[in-house]
Amino acid sequence: GSLYSSSATAKLSSTTATSGTTTYTSGQGTATVTWSAPVKRTDGDSLASREIKVYRIYHTVDQTTYKKVYEVAASSTTIKISSLGKGLHNFALTTVDTSNLESKLSNIASKRIY
């Protein structure tokens, strides 16, 4: 089989900021990860949205190994992750098809919670 393209890019939205600093209440940092659905597989073949089973969002803090995985329905291209503690949060995305083939990780998107 073939894997999906890793061309999806995770983007993060900002939390409320004042004078360039992020407002933080202990255990209440948030990050919203958004992406565009891939339309091609790694080998260049087209990819229909009905062939996408789920997206997986991999999450790590301060450059440790990925420990938390969130699964998002194929019909969605966003996830809001809350209750984040202080530190540098890194997120990467994969696409899983209906045959359970998983793409490579996307580029990393990061958000620092102060």
Beta strands, then each sheet from edge to edge (+ up, - down):
strand 1: 11-13
strand 2: 17-18
strand 3: 21-22
strand 4: 29-34
strand 5: 52-61
strand 6: 68-73
strand 7: 78-84
strand 8: 87-97
strand 9: 109-113
sheet 1: 1+ 4- 7+
sheet 2: 2+ 3-
sheet 3: 6+ 5- 8+ 9-
end
